[in-house]
Amino acid sequence: MISVLRFRRGFRFQWEPAQQCHVLLYPEGMVKLNDSAGAILSEVDGQRSVADLISALEQKFPEAGGLKDDVCEFLDHAFSQHWLELS
């Protein structure tokens, strides 16, 4: 079985015009995301595996080269912050 990423209940990812960046909203507040974090989290749709997400990002940003290590490092951080879960 392949695990897919999704946002935990209560978290919402969106573009925030007032902040001019992507943010992660949750009941207790908001996390302002840098461009890289926004690009990674924009691929989280509740249907893609981590491998699919990495592949999509590498196609979107071919000039960046291999992104696996950087994406996995960020996802580890996102999991430790309880923003994401596997289903």
PDB file of N, CA, C and O in Angstrom:
ATOM      1  N   MET A   1       0.836  -1.184   0.000  1.00  0.00           N
ATOM      2  CA  MET A   1       0.000   0.000   0.000  1.00  0.00           C
ATOM      3  C   MET A   1       0.880   1.246   0.000  1.00  0.00           C
ATOM      4  O   MET A   1       1.833   1.336   0.774  1.00  0.00           O
ATOM      5  N   ILE A   2       0.563   2.203  -0.863  1.00  0.00           N
ATOM      6  CA  ILE A   2       1.308   3.449  -0.947  1.00  0.00           C
ATOM      7  C   ILE A   2       0.603   4.493  -0.091  1.00  0.00           C
ATOM      8  O   ILE A   2      -0.600   4.716  -0.227  1.00  0.00           O
ATOM      9  N   SER A   3       1.365   5.127   0.790  1.00  0.00           N
ATOM     10  CA  SER A   3       0.800   6.173   1.633  1.00  0.00           C
ATOM     11  C   SER A   3       0.785   7.491   0.885  1.00  0.00           C
ATOM     12  O   SER A   3       1.719   7.817   0.152  1.00  0.00           O
ATOM     13  N   VAL A   4      -0.281   8.238   1.077  1.00  0.00           N
ATOM     14  CA  VAL A   4      -0.390   9.550   0.460  1.00  0.00           C
ATOM     15  C   VAL A   4      -0.407  10.635   1.538  1.00  0.00           C
ATOM     16  O   VAL A   4      -0.831  10.409   2.671  1.00  0.00           O
ATOM     17  N   LEU A   5       0.063  11.803   1.152  1.00  0.00           N
ATOM     18  CA  LEU A   5       0.120  12.929   2.077  1.00  0.00           C
ATOM     19  C   LEU A   5      -1.181  13.717   2.062  1.00  0.00           C
ATOM     20  O   LEU A   5      -1.821  13.881   1.023  1.00  0.00           O
ATOM     21  N   ARG A   6      -1.550  14.192   3.229  1.00  0.00           N
ATOM     22  CA  ARG A   6      -2.678  15.125   3.317  1.00  0.00           C
ATOM     23  C   ARG A   6      -2.445  16.026   4.527  1.00  0.00           C
ATOM     24  O   ARG A   6      -1.677  15.710   5.437  1.00  0.00           O
ATOM     25  N   PHE A   7      -3.141  17.162   4.496  1.00  0.00           N
ATOM     26  CA  PHE A   7      -3.060  18.066   5.634  1.00  0.00           C
ATOM     27  C   PHE A   7      -3.887  17.490   6.773  1.00  0.00           C
ATOM     28  O   PHE A   7      -4.940  16.890   6.559  1.00  0.00           O
ATOM     29  N   ARG A   8      -3.391  17.684   7.977  1.00  0.00           N
ATOM     30  CA  ARG A   8      -4.152  17.220   9.138  1.00  0.00           C
ATOM     31  C   ARG A   8      -5.423  18.032   9.270  1.00  0.00           C
ATOM     32  O   ARG A   8      -5.502  19.166   8.799  1.00  0.00           O
ATOM     33  N   ARG A   9      -6.396  17.453   9.901  1.00  0.00           N
ATOM     34  CA  ARG A   9      -7.667  18.138  10.134  1.00  0.00           C
ATOM     35  C   ARG A   9      -7.395  19.460  10.853  1.00  0.00           C
ATOM     36  O   ARG A   9      -6.607  19.525  11.796  1.00  0.00           O
ATOM     37  N   GLY A  10      -8.066  20.503  10.385  1.00  0.00           N
ATOM     38  CA  GLY A  10      -7.920  21.818  10.998  1.00  0.00           C
ATOM     39  C   GLY A  10      -6.874  22.702  10.332  1.00  0.00           C
ATOM     40  O   GLY A  10      -6.768  23.886  10.651  1.00  0.00           O
ATOM     41  N   PHE A  11      -6.096  22.133   9.404  1.00  0.00           N
ATOM     42  CA  PHE A  11      -5.068  22.911   8.699  1.00  0.00           C
ATOM     43  C   PHE A  11      -5.540  23.196   7.281  1.00  0.00           C
ATOM     44  O   PHE A  11      -6.099  22.332   6.607  1.00  0.00           O
ATOM     45  N   ARG A  12      -5.301  24.444   6.842  1.00  0.00           N
ATOM     46  CA  ARG A  12      -5.676  24.827   5.476  1.00  0.00           C
ATOM     47  C   ARG A  12      -4.526  25.604   4.844  1.00  0.00           C
ATOM     48  O   ARG A  12      -4.013  26.562   5.422  1.00  0.00           O
ATOM     49  N   PHE A  13      -4.136  25.182   3.666  1.00  0.00           N
ATOM     50  CA  PHE A  13      -3.056  25.807   2.903  1.00  0.00           C
ATOM     51  C   PHE A  13      -3.667  26.755   1.887  1.00  0.00           C
ATOM     52  O   PHE A  13      -4.593  26.375   1.170  1.00  0.00           O
ATOM     53  N   GLN A  14      -3.167  27.977   1.812  1.00  0.00           N
ATOM     54  CA  GLN A  14      -3.711  28.917   0.833  1.00  0.00           C
ATOM     55  C   GLN A  14      -2.741  30.062   0.577  1.00  0.00           C
ATOM     56  O   GLN A  14      -1.814  30.301   1.350  1.00  0.00           O
ATOM     57  N   TRP A  15      -2.978  30.765  -0.534  1.00  0.00           N
ATOM     58  CA  TRP A  15      -2.254  31.996  -0.844  1.00  0.00           C
ATOM     59  C   TRP A  15      -2.926  33.115  -0.054  1.00  0.00           C
ATOM     60  O   TRP A  15      -4.150  33.245  -0.071  1.00  0.00           O
ATOM     61  N   GLU A  16      -2.136  33.909   0.627  1.00  0.00           N
ATOM     62  CA  GLU A  16      -2.656  35.017   1.428  1.00  0.00           C
ATOM     63  C   GLU A  16      -2.202  36.332   0.802  1.00  0.00           C
ATOM     64  O   GLU A  16      -1.047  36.723   0.964  1.00  0.00           O
ATOM     65  N   PRO A  17      -3.099  37.022   0.085  1.00  0.00           N
ATOM     66  CA  PRO A  17      -2.712  38.263  -0.594  1.00  0.00           C
ATOM     67  C   PRO A  17      -2.128  39.318   0.351  1.00  0.00           C
ATOM     68  O   PRO A  17      -1.187  40.024  -0.011  1.00  0.00           O
ATOM     69  N   ALA A  18      -2.679  39.421   1.545  1.00  0.00           N
ATOM     70  CA  ALA A  18      -2.178  40.432   2.485  1.00  0.00           C
ATOM     71  C   ALA A  18      -0.731  40.161   2.889  1.00  0.00           C
ATOM     72  O   ALA A  18       0.020  41.098   3.158  1.00  0.00           O
ATOM     73  N   GLN A  19      -0.338  38.903   2.934  1.00  0.00           N
ATOM     74  CA  GLN A  19       1.022  38.516   3.310  1.00  0.00           C
ATOM     75  C   GLN A  19       1.934  38.368   2.088  1.00  0.00           C
ATOM     76  O   GLN A  19       3.158  38.328   2.220  1.00  0.00           O
ATOM     77  N   GLN A  20       1.325  38.285   0.894  1.00  0.00           N
ATOM     78  CA  GLN A  20       2.043  38.046  -0.356  1.00  0.00           C
ATOM     79  C   GLN A  20       2.866  36.749  -0.300  1.00  0.00           C
ATOM     80  O   GLN A  20       4.001  36.690  -0.773  1.00  0.00           O
ATOM     81  N   CYS A  21       2.256  35.718   0.292  1.00  0.00           N
ATOM     82  CA  CYS A  21       2.906  34.410   0.372  1.00  0.00           C
ATOM     83  C   CYS A  21       1.860  33.345   0.676  1.00  0.00           C
ATOM     84  O   CYS A  21       0.721  33.649   1.031  1.00  0.00           O
ATOM     85  N   HIS A  22       2.275  32.094   0.529  1.00  0.00           N
ATOM     86  CA  HIS A  22       1.419  30.992   0.966  1.00  0.00           C
ATOM     87  C   HIS A  22       1.483  30.913   2.485  1.00  0.00           C
ATOM     88  O   HIS A  22       2.505  31.209   3.104  1.00  0.00           O
ATOM     89  N   VAL A  23       0.373  30.508   3.057  1.00  0.00           N
ATOM     90  CA  VAL A  23       0.292  30.348   4.504  1.00  0.00           C
ATOM     91  C   VAL A  23      -0.392  29.026   4.817  1.00  0.00           C
ATOM     92  O   VAL A  23      -1.092  28.452   3.982  1.00  0.00           O
ATOM     93  N   LEU A  24      -0.177  28.567   6.015  1.00  0.00           N
ATOM     94  CA  LEU A  24      -0.864  27.405   6.536  1.00  0.00           C
ATOM     95  C   LEU A  24      -1.683  27.902   7.721  1.00  0.00           C
ATOM     96  O   LEU A  24      -1.136  28.327   8.739  1.00  0.00           O
ATOM     97  N   LEU A  25      -2.994  27.842   7.571  1.00  0.00           N
ATOM     98  CA  LEU A  25      -3.895  28.314   8.622  1.00  0.00           C
ATOM     99  C   LEU A  25      -4.318  27.146   9.493  1.00  0.00           C
ATOM    100  O   LEU A  25      -4.526  26.033   9.010  1.00  0.00           O
ATOM    101  N   TYR A  26      -4.440  27.417  10.784  1.00  0.00           N
ATOM    102  CA  TYR A  26      -4.931  26.417  11.723  1.00  0.00           C
ATOM    103  C   TYR A  26      -5.649  27.165  12.840  1.00  0.00           C
ATOM    104  O   TYR A  26      -5.478  28.378  12.959  1.00  0.00           O
ATOM    105  N   PRO A  27      -6.447  26.485  13.664  1.00  0.00           N
ATOM    106  CA  PRO A  27      -7.285  27.199  14.636  1.00  0.00           C
ATOM    107  C   PRO A  27      -6.526  28.169  15.556  1.00  0.00           C
ATOM    108  O   PRO A  27      -7.069  29.205  15.939  1.00  0.00           O
ATOM    109  N   GLU A  28      -5.290  27.843  15.907  1.00  0.00           N
ATOM    110  CA  GLU A  28      -4.554  28.685  16.837  1.00  0.00           C
ATOM    111  C   GLU A  28      -3.728  29.773  16.156  1.00  0.00           C
ATOM    112  O   GLU A  28      -3.128  30.602  16.840  1.00  0.00           O
ATOM    113  N   GLY A  29      -3.685  29.788  14.814  1.00  0.00           N
ATOM    114  CA  GLY A  29      -2.872  30.797  14.170  1.00  0.00           C
ATOM    115  C   GLY A  29      -2.590  30.533  12.709  1.00  0.00           C
ATOM    116  O   GLY A  29      -3.386  29.931  11.987  1.00  0.00           O
ATOM    117  N   MET A  30      -1.416  31.012  12.297  1.00  0.00           N
ATOM    118  CA  MET A  30      -1.036  30.950  10.898  1.00  0.00           C
ATOM    119  C   MET A  30       0.483  30.802  10.818  1.00  0.00           C
ATOM    120  O   MET A  30       1.222  31.380  11.614  1.00  0.00           O
ATOM    121  N   VAL A  31       0.930  30.012   9.834  1.00  0.00           N
ATOM    122  CA  VAL A  31       2.357  29.871   9.548  1.00  0.00           C
ATOM    123  C   VAL A  31       2.597  30.505   8.187  1.00  0.00           C
ATOM    124  O   VAL A  31       2.008  30.089   7.189  1.00  0.00           O
ATOM    125  N   LYS A  32       3.467  31.517   8.146  1.00  0.00           N
ATOM    126  CA  LYS A  32       3.884  32.114   6.878  1.00  0.00           C
ATOM    127  C   LYS A  32       4.942  31.213   6.274  1.00  0.00           C
ATOM    128  O   LYS A  32       5.894  30.833   6.955  1.00  0.00           O
ATOM    129  N   LEU A  33       4.789  30.867   5.011  1.00  0.00           N
ATOM    130  CA  LEU A  33       5.690  29.923   4.354  1.00  0.00           C
ATOM    131  C   LEU A  33       6.581  30.638   3.342  1.00  0.00           C
ATOM    132  O   LEU A  33       6.144  31.570   2.668  1.00  0.00           O
ATOM    133  N   ASN A  34       7.826  30.196   3.243  1.00  0.00           N
ATOM    134  CA  ASN A  34       8.694  30.734   2.197  1.00  0.00           C
ATOM    135  C   ASN A  34       8.301  30.100   0.866  1.00  0.00           C
ATOM    136  O   ASN A  34       7.450  29.211   0.821  1.00  0.00           O
ATOM    137  N   ASP A  35       8.928  30.562  -0.220  1.00  0.00           N
ATOM    138  CA  ASP A  35       8.554  30.078  -1.554  1.00  0.00           C
ATOM    139  C   ASP A  35       8.733  28.575  -1.711  1.00  0.00           C
ATOM    140  O   ASP A  35       7.889  27.905  -2.305  1.00  0.00           O
ATOM    141  N   SER A  36       9.832  28.043  -1.179  1.00  0.00           N
ATOM    142  CA  SER A  36      10.090  26.602  -1.303  1.00  0.00           C
ATOM    143  C   SER A  36       9.038  25.784  -0.562  1.00  0.00           C
ATOM    144  O   SER A  36       8.524  24.798  -1.091  1.00  0.00           O
ATOM    145  N   ALA A  37       8.721  26.193   0.655  1.00  0.00           N
ATOM    146  CA  ALA A  37       7.700  25.486   1.438  1.00  0.00           C
ATOM    147  C   ALA A  37       6.348  25.569   0.741  1.00  0.00           C
ATOM    148  O   ALA A  37       5.604  24.590   0.696  1.00  0.00           O
ATOM    149  N   GLY A  38       6.037  26.741   0.198  1.00  0.00           N
ATOM    150  CA  GLY A  38       4.783  26.899  -0.530  1.00  0.00           C
ATOM    151  C   GLY A  38       4.709  25.994  -1.745  1.00  0.00           C
ATOM    152  O   GLY A  38       3.669  25.397  -2.021  1.00  0.00           O
ATOM    153  N   ALA A  39       5.824  25.893  -2.479  1.00  0.00           N
ATOM    154  CA  ALA A  39       5.850  25.027  -3.669  1.00  0.00           C
ATOM    155  C   ALA A  39       5.642  23.568  -3.282  1.00  0.00           C
ATOM    156  O   ALA A  39       4.905  22.847  -3.955  1.00  0.00           O
ATOM    157  N   ILE A  40       6.280  23.131  -2.211  1.00  0.00           N
ATOM    158  CA  ILE A  40       6.137  21.739  -1.772  1.00  0.00           C
ATOM    159  C   ILE A  40       4.710  21.472  -1.307  1.00  0.00           C
ATOM    160  O   ILE A  40       4.086  20.502  -1.739  1.00  0.00           O
ATOM    161  N   LEU A  41       4.194  22.320  -0.434  1.00  0.00           N
ATOM    162  CA  LEU A  41       2.863  22.077   0.107  1.00  0.00           C
ATOM    163  C   LEU A  41       1.764  22.252  -0.935  1.00  0.00           C
ATOM    164  O   LEU A  41       0.672  21.707  -0.774  1.00  0.00           O
ATOM    165  N   SER A  42       2.033  22.999  -1.995  1.00  0.00           N
ATOM    166  CA  SER A  42       1.026  23.147  -3.055  1.00  0.00           C
ATOM    167  C   SER A  42       0.783  21.833  -3.789  1.00  0.00           C
ATOM    168  O   SER A  42      -0.235  21.674  -4.463  1.00  0.00           O
ATOM    169  N   GLU A  43       1.710  20.896  -3.660  1.00  0.00           N
ATOM    170  CA  GLU A  43       1.571  19.586  -4.305  1.00  0.00           C
ATOM    171  C   GLU A  43       0.844  18.572  -3.420  1.00  0.00           C
ATOM    172  O   GLU A  43       0.516  17.479  -3.881  1.00  0.00           O
ATOM    173  N   VAL A  44       0.591  18.916  -2.170  1.00  0.00           N
ATOM    174  CA  VAL A  44      -0.113  18.009  -1.254  1.00  0.00           C
ATOM    175  C   VAL A  44      -1.605  18.088  -1.567  1.00  0.00           C
ATOM    176  O   VAL A  44      -2.236  19.127  -1.374  1.00  0.00           O
ATOM    177  N   ASP A  45      -2.156  16.984  -2.050  1.00  0.00           N
ATOM    178  CA  ASP A  45      -3.558  16.996  -2.471  1.00  0.00           C
ATOM    179  C   ASP A  45      -4.380  15.832  -1.910  1.00  0.00           C
ATOM    180  O   ASP A  45      -5.539  15.650  -2.285  1.00  0.00           O
ATOM    181  N   GLY A  46      -3.788  15.058  -1.027  1.00  0.00           N
ATOM    182  CA  GLY A  46      -4.519  13.926  -0.465  1.00  0.00           C
ATOM    183  C   GLY A  46      -4.592  12.723  -1.394  1.00  0.00           C
ATOM    184  O   GLY A  46      -5.256  11.734  -1.082  1.00  0.00           O
ATOM    185  N   GLN A  47      -3.899  12.804  -2.555  1.00  0.00           N
ATOM    186  CA  GLN A  47      -3.919  11.696  -3.510  1.00  0.00           C
ATOM    187  C   GLN A  47      -2.528  11.262  -3.935  1.00  0.00           C
ATOM    188  O   GLN A  47      -2.353  10.155  -4.445  1.00  0.00           O
ATOM    189  N   ARG A  48      -1.536  12.120  -3.731  1.00  0.00           N
ATOM    190  CA  ARG A  48      -0.171  11.820  -4.195  1.00  0.00           C
ATOM    191  C   ARG A  48       0.692  11.236  -3.081  1.00  0.00           C
ATOM    192  O   ARG A  48       0.579  11.598  -1.909  1.00  0.00           O
ATOM    193  N   SER A  49       1.548  10.325  -3.497  1.00  0.00           N
ATOM    194  CA  SER A  49       2.555   9.798  -2.578  1.00  0.00           C
ATOM    195  C   SER A  49       3.709  10.789  -2.510  1.00  0.00           C
ATOM    196  O   SER A  49       3.765  11.737  -3.293  1.00  0.00           O
ATOM    197  N   VAL A  50       4.617  10.576  -1.588  1.00  0.00           N
ATOM    198  CA  VAL A  50       5.804  11.421  -1.490  1.00  0.00           C
ATOM    199  C   VAL A  50       6.603  11.349  -2.789  1.00  0.00           C
ATOM    200  O   VAL A  50       7.081  12.374  -3.276  1.00  0.00           O
ATOM    201  N   ALA A  51       6.753  10.170  -3.349  1.00  0.00           N
ATOM    202  CA  ALA A  51       7.497  10.013  -4.607  1.00  0.00           C
ATOM    203  C   ALA A  51       6.834  10.793  -5.738  1.00  0.00           C
ATOM    204  O   ALA A  51       7.521  11.417  -6.547  1.00  0.00           O
ATOM    205  N   ASP A  52       5.510  10.763  -5.799  1.00  0.00           N
ATOM    206  CA  ASP A  52       4.786  11.516  -6.821  1.00  0.00           C
ATOM    207  C   ASP A  52       4.986  13.017  -6.631  1.00  0.00           C
ATOM    208  O   ASP A  52       5.174  13.757  -7.597  1.00  0.00           O
ATOM    209  N   LEU A  53       4.943  13.448  -5.395  1.00  0.00           N
ATOM    210  CA  LEU A  53       5.135  14.857  -5.081  1.00  0.00           C
ATOM    211  C   LEU A  53       6.528  15.321  -5.516  1.00  0.00           C
ATOM    212  O   LEU A  53       6.671  16.379  -6.129  1.00  0.00           O
ATOM    213  N   ILE A  54       7.539  14.537  -5.200  1.00  0.00           N
ATOM    214  CA  ILE A  54       8.917  14.878  -5.585  1.00  0.00           C
ATOM    215  C   ILE A  54       9.040  14.922  -7.105  1.00  0.00           C
ATOM    216  O   ILE A  54       9.656  15.838  -7.650  1.00  0.00           O
ATOM    217  N   SER A  55       8.465  13.951  -7.785  1.00  0.00           N
ATOM    218  CA  SER A  55       8.511  13.912  -9.240  1.00  0.00           C
ATOM    219  C   SER A  55       7.857  15.155  -9.842  1.00  0.00           C
ATOM    220  O   SER A  55       8.399  15.748 -10.775  1.00  0.00           O
ATOM    221  N   ALA A  56       6.710  15.550  -9.324  1.00  0.00           N
ATOM    222  CA  ALA A  56       6.013  16.736  -9.823  1.00  0.00           C
ATOM    223  C   ALA A  56       6.867  17.984  -9.628  1.00  0.00           C
ATOM    224  O   ALA A  56       6.937  18.831 -10.519  1.00  0.00           O
ATOM    225  N   LEU A  57       7.509  18.104  -8.482  1.00  0.00           N
ATOM    226  CA  LEU A  57       8.360  19.269  -8.221  1.00  0.00           C
ATOM    227  C   LEU A  57       9.587  19.282  -9.121  1.00  0.00           C
ATOM    228  O   LEU A  57       9.992  20.343  -9.595  1.00  0.00           O
ATOM    229  N   GLU A  58      10.185  18.117  -9.362  1.00  0.00           N
ATOM    230  CA  GLU A  58      11.358  18.053 -10.233  1.00  0.00           C
ATOM    231  C   GLU A  58      10.988  18.408 -11.673  1.00  0.00           C
ATOM    232  O   GLU A  58      11.811  18.962 -12.401  1.00  0.00           O
ATOM    233  N   GLN A  59       9.767  18.096 -12.088  1.00  0.00           N
ATOM    234  CA  GLN A  59       9.311  18.481 -13.427  1.00  0.00           C
ATOM    235  C   GLN A  59       9.026  19.977 -13.488  1.00  0.00           C
ATOM    236  O   GLN A  59       9.282  20.625 -14.504  1.00  0.00           O
ATOM    237  N   LYS A  60       8.498  20.518 -12.404  1.00  0.00           N
ATOM    238  CA  LYS A  60       8.177  21.942 -12.348  1.00  0.00           C
ATOM    239  C   LYS A  60       9.431  22.816 -12.279  1.00  0.00           C
ATOM    240  O   LYS A  60       9.460  23.922 -12.819  1.00  0.00           O
ATOM    241  N   PHE A  61      10.461  22.307 -11.608  1.00  0.00           N
ATOM    242  CA  PHE A  61      11.698  23.059 -11.389  1.00  0.00           C
ATOM    243  C   PHE A  61      12.911  22.253 -11.859  1.00  0.00           C
ATOM    244  O   PHE A  61      13.754  21.887 -11.040  1.00  0.00           O
ATOM    245  N   PRO A  62      13.016  21.967 -13.174  1.00  0.00           N
ATOM    246  CA  PRO A  62      14.110  21.121 -13.672  1.00  0.00           C
ATOM    247  C   PRO A  62      15.492  21.722 -13.429  1.00  0.00           C
ATOM    248  O   PRO A  62      16.469  20.987 -13.286  1.00  0.00           O
ATOM    249  N   GLU A  63      15.582  23.047 -13.381  1.00  0.00           N
ATOM    250  CA  GLU A  63      16.873  23.699 -13.154  1.00  0.00           C
ATOM    251  C   GLU A  63      17.416  23.447 -11.744  1.00  0.00           C
ATOM    252  O   GLU A  63      18.604  23.647 -11.489  1.00  0.00           O
ATOM    253  N   ALA A  64      16.549  23.009 -10.835  1.00  0.00           N
ATOM    254  CA  ALA A  64      16.969  22.774  -9.454  1.00  0.00           C
ATOM    255  C   ALA A  64      17.686  21.430  -9.283  1.00  0.00           C
ATOM    256  O   ALA A  64      18.310  21.196  -8.248  1.00  0.00           O
ATOM    257  N   GLY A  65      17.606  20.559 -10.268  1.00  0.00           N
ATOM    258  CA  GLY A  65      18.237  19.242 -10.148  1.00  0.00           C
ATOM    259  C   GLY A  65      17.422  18.346  -9.232  1.00  0.00           C
ATOM    260  O   GLY A  65      16.219  18.545  -9.065  1.00  0.00           O
ATOM    261  N   GLY A  66      18.086  17.358  -8.639  1.00  0.00           N
ATOM    262  CA  GLY A  66      17.411  16.427  -7.729  1.00  0.00           C
ATOM    263  C   GLY A  66      16.936  17.136  -6.475  1.00  0.00           C
ATOM    264  O   GLY A  66      17.707  17.824  -5.806  1.00  0.00           O
ATOM    265  N   LEU A  67      15.675  16.964  -6.168  1.00  0.00           N
ATOM    266  CA  LEU A  67      15.082  17.654  -5.017  1.00  0.00           C
ATOM    267  C   LEU A  67      14.731  16.723  -3.864  1.00  0.00           C
ATOM    268  O   LEU A  67      14.261  17.173  -2.819  1.00  0.00           O
ATOM    269  N   LYS A  68      14.955  15.442  -4.050  1.00  0.00           N
ATOM    270  CA  LYS A  68      14.487  14.458  -3.059  1.00  0.00           C
ATOM    271  C   LYS A  68      14.948  14.776  -1.639  1.00  0.00           C
ATOM    272  O   LYS A  68      14.129  14.801  -0.720  1.00  0.00           O
ATOM    273  N   ASP A  69      16.237  15.019  -1.446  1.00  0.00           N
ATOM    274  CA  ASP A  69      16.748  15.249  -0.089  1.00  0.00           C
ATOM    275  C   ASP A  69      16.130  16.487   0.547  1.00  0.00           C
ATOM    276  O   ASP A  69      15.733  16.461   1.712  1.00  0.00           O
ATOM    277  N   ASP A  70      16.049  17.579  -0.228  1.00  0.00           N
ATOM    278  CA  ASP A  70      15.484  18.820   0.313  1.00  0.00           C
ATOM    279  C   ASP A  70      13.999  18.677   0.625  1.00  0.00           C
ATOM    280  O   ASP A  70      13.528  19.142   1.663  1.00  0.00           O
ATOM    281  N   VAL A  71      13.269  18.036  -0.272  1.00  0.00           N
ATOM    282  CA  VAL A  71      11.836  17.852  -0.050  1.00  0.00           C
ATOM    283  C   VAL A  71      11.602  16.961   1.165  1.00  0.00           C
ATOM    284  O   VAL A  71      10.752  17.266   2.003  1.00  0.00           O
ATOM    285  N   CYS A  72      12.343  15.871   1.267  1.00  0.00           N
ATOM    286  CA  CYS A  72      12.180  14.967   2.416  1.00  0.00           C
ATOM    287  C   CYS A  72      12.537  15.655   3.729  1.00  0.00           C
ATOM    288  O   CYS A  72      11.887  15.429   4.749  1.00  0.00           O
ATOM    289  N   GLU A  73      13.561  16.489   3.703  1.00  0.00           N
ATOM    290  CA  GLU A  73      13.930  17.232   4.917  1.00  0.00           C
ATOM    291  C   GLU A  73      12.792  18.167   5.328  1.00  0.00           C
ATOM    292  O   GLU A  73      12.450  18.245   6.508  1.00  0.00           O
ATOM    293  N   PHE A  74      12.205  18.876   4.360  1.00  0.00           N
ATOM    294  CA  PHE A  74      11.086  19.758   4.688  1.00  0.00           C
ATOM    295  C   PHE A  74       9.889  18.946   5.185  1.00  0.00           C
ATOM    296  O   PHE A  74       9.251  19.326   6.167  1.00  0.00           O
ATOM    297  N   LEU A  75       9.580  17.829   4.516  1.00  0.00           N
ATOM    298  CA  LEU A  75       8.440  17.027   4.950  1.00  0.00           C
ATOM    299  C   LEU A  75       8.643  16.473   6.356  1.00  0.00           C
ATOM    300  O   LEU A  75       7.683  16.377   7.121  1.00  0.00           O
ATOM    301  N   ASP A  76       9.867  16.108   6.707  1.00  0.00           N
ATOM    302  CA  ASP A  76      10.158  15.688   8.088  1.00  0.00           C
ATOM    303  C   ASP A  76       9.793  16.803   9.060  1.00  0.00           C
ATOM    304  O   ASP A  76       9.195  16.559  10.108  1.00  0.00           O
ATOM    305  N   HIS A  77      10.163  18.031   8.698  1.00  0.00           N
ATOM    306  CA  HIS A  77       9.834  19.189   9.544  1.00  0.00           C
ATOM    307  C   HIS A  77       8.315  19.367   9.629  1.00  0.00           C
ATOM    308  O   HIS A  77       7.773  19.589  10.712  1.00  0.00           O
ATOM    309  N   ALA A  78       7.633  19.271   8.488  1.00  0.00           N
ATOM    310  CA  ALA A  78       6.175  19.432   8.467  1.00  0.00           C
ATOM    311  C   ALA A  78       5.487  18.380   9.327  1.00  0.00           C
ATOM    312  O   ALA A  78       4.515  18.681  10.020  1.00  0.00           O
ATOM    313  N   PHE A  79       5.990  17.141   9.284  1.00  0.00           N
ATOM    314  CA  PHE A  79       5.430  16.083  10.131  1.00  0.00           C
ATOM    315  C   PHE A  79       5.706  16.369  11.601  1.00  0.00           C
ATOM    316  O   PHE A  79       4.839  16.157  12.448  1.00  0.00           O
ATOM    317  N   SER A  80       6.899  16.846  11.906  1.00  0.00           N
ATOM    318  CA  SER A  80       7.226  17.135  13.310  1.00  0.00           C
ATOM    319  C   SER A  80       6.380  18.281  13.861  1.00  0.00           C
ATOM    320  O   SER A  80       6.140  18.360  15.066  1.00  0.00           O
ATOM    321  N   GLN A  81       5.935  19.161  12.979  1.00  0.00           N
ATOM    322  CA  GLN A  81       5.051  20.259  13.379  1.00  0.00           C
ATOM    323  C   GLN A  81       3.572  19.851  13.355  1.00  0.00           C
ATOM    324  O   GLN A  81       2.695  20.639  13.707  1.00  0.00           O
ATOM    325  N   HIS A  82       3.314  18.617  12.936  1.00  0.00           N
ATOM    326  CA  HIS A  82       1.952  18.054  12.876  1.00  0.00           C
ATOM    327  C   HIS A  82       1.070  18.756  11.837  1.00  0.00           C
ATOM    328  O   HIS A  82      -0.146  18.844  12.012  1.00  0.00           O
ATOM    329  N   TRP A  83       1.682  19.255  10.756  1.00  0.00           N
ATOM    330  CA  TRP A  83       0.907  19.866   9.683  1.00  0.00           C
ATOM    331  C   TRP A  83       0.338  18.821   8.749  1.00  0.00           C
ATOM    332  O   TRP A  83      -0.742  19.009   8.189  1.00  0.00           O
ATOM    333  N   LEU A  84       1.057  17.713   8.573  1.00  0.00           N
ATOM    334  CA  LEU A  84       0.699  16.685   7.592  1.00  0.00           C
ATOM    335  C   LEU A  84       0.515  15.335   8.263  1.00  0.00           C
ATOM    336  O   LEU A  84       0.968  15.101   9.383  1.00  0.00           O
ATOM    337  N   GLU A  85      -0.161  14.464   7.547  1.00  0.00           N
ATOM    338  CA  GLU A  85      -0.274  13.077   7.978  1.00  0.00           C
ATOM    339  C   GLU A  85      -0.319  12.194   6.738  1.00  0.00           C
ATOM    340  O   GLU A  85      -0.599  12.662   5.635  1.00  0.00           O
ATOM    341  N   LEU A  86      -0.041  10.929   6.936  1.00  0.00           N
ATOM    342  CA  LEU A  86      -0.124   9.946   5.856  1.00  0.00           C
ATOM    343  C   LEU A  86      -1.448   9.219   5.954  1.00  0.00           C
ATOM    344  O   LEU A  86      -1.932   8.914   7.044  1.00  0.00           O
ATOM    345  N   SER A  87      -2.021   8.947   4.798  1.00  0.00           N
ATOM    346  CA  SER A  87      -3.278   8.186   4.813  1.00  0.00           C
ATOM    347  C   SER A  87      -3.122   6.925   3.992  1.00  0.00           C
ATOM    348  O   SER A  87      -4.066   6.143   3.876  1.00  0.00           O
TER     349      SER A  87
END
